[in-house]
């Protein structure tokens, strides 16, 4: 224990140092104290004090948004919550978060923790931080350099998750919904919608073959990738029945109707994108099960919006400027953003920056994700102009040409300052900025450049 307390003290000093240096809001700053502690005491997570109740949120997409919404609602409902919402979802980040929640004598100061957990880090976290509840949003194909294939990640979570944990699972994801068959599992789903299809239409679908008998699966309906309701005509495997389900989506009045346990409840719609409606459904499913009233959830959600780092809507001199984050190297995540943008009304032009900007940190392998991504969604008559920024812009140009997009509609540049001369900025054309999660600094520069150009009168 002497080594542990030395690690705890060193970690807390590192936290203070990060705050002084202004790094606490960056992932490096949230991981560093935990890295120090784990270096001194490799089993630090075994000994660190933990709140009496622990909730973890994992999955390929949506875990940050879901975690933040849960914490927002709980705090507005009067709960004291420890959370790593500023980042750091690997073992070192979890260590930092937990040390922030204890005194120097290792006494927990919070009754509840809600922790975002990187899915691949499960084996390093769950043996020590044993959650009472775990939410898995979905499992998709991720970066081929890091997460290989979703079935690989499934096996990691399956192996690491304690048998006592209650799981909240997406019934519309035939892969993640099969996790931990002997655990208590609560399912959520969105009922069939008018725009749903009967056959998968994305390039990627990692659940075409029945995991039980290897027969080709049949989809009752599908929304994107493998998300939908599915059954096997040979062995009878089918998507589980939900405990909570969205029975109606009212886009005009921005309301979502969720039914469970014979009750029908309406909630304010936080976002009109289907993937964020899934996130909201996930939040409601957990919180109602946890014991938070529908009224408190409604009141909290009415004041909740997707964090600016994920989505932002502004009107500048009559022009709508809409920013949406897409996680590059994750084909399904980028595809679903493309699909969302193309289905929005109005004419539009896009600024696209979903890559790193330094050749030194780019491996050629990273670019393979583009050929799993549905760039074909950008081949839409309402998308009149696409400006691609970055040192790999010509690679994106090639992919878009293969998707059938007219070269006259694509402009490539390595310089953000070129944006004003490459765009129309007309009041009847929306501007969409699609950017990578690792591009926040450049995204802010792009957004400001767009706004300045519009305010400066650079309009058609």
Beta strands, then each sheet from edge to edge (+ up, - down):
strand 1: 53-58
strand 2: 81-83
strand 3: 112-116
strand 4: 133-136
strand 5: 166-170
strand 6: 185-190
strand 7: 217-224
strand 8: 227-232
strand 9: 244-250
strand 10: 255-260
strand 11: 263-268
strand 12: 311-316
strand 13: 319-325
strand 14: 347-353
strand 15: 383-389
strand 16: 410-413
strand 17: 429-435
sheet 1: 2+ 3+ 1+ 4+ 5+ 6+ 9+ 10- 11+
sheet 2: 7+ 8-
sheet 3: 12+ 13- 17- 14- 15- 16-
end
